[in-house]
Amino acid sequence: MKIVELDIRLPYDKRGKVLSRLCDRVRGKIKDIHFFPPTASGISEIRMEVETENVQKLLQDLKRIIKEGKISFKVLAEA
């Protein structure tokens, strides 16, 4: 198992739709989540720590869900 920190940036008006699909995908695996207020240009940031076995598969699934945003990640711990 690996704990991965995901940094997701997406338009504020698309955030609700994306988050509902995202939570269905990683339900029960979220360790920590932070929502940051939108910037002046309307970009919202979400940081979450997720426990996963296969990081590449998780990123592929998230890229399908988040089409109008950016995802960055880093592995925090391996267990």
Phi, psi and omega in degrees: 000142178235144173256122186241135174263121178256134176243110186247129177238125181210162179299140185299322183288342178264356188298317183297316181294318181292318182295324179295318178290324180293318180293327175297326182285318186249022181303132178084353181249357182281125178268319183206146179215139179228133176252128178254147181295156181292152177281179179296334179272001175089020179262126180258147180239137179231128175243130179219148174255126185233140176265125183213159176268317186240103184292319183296319179294320178298315180294322177297317179296319181292324178294329175291325181282315185262095183266330184255022182224186179236146178234132169231155183214161169210144180276122181271318183207151174240133182235000000 
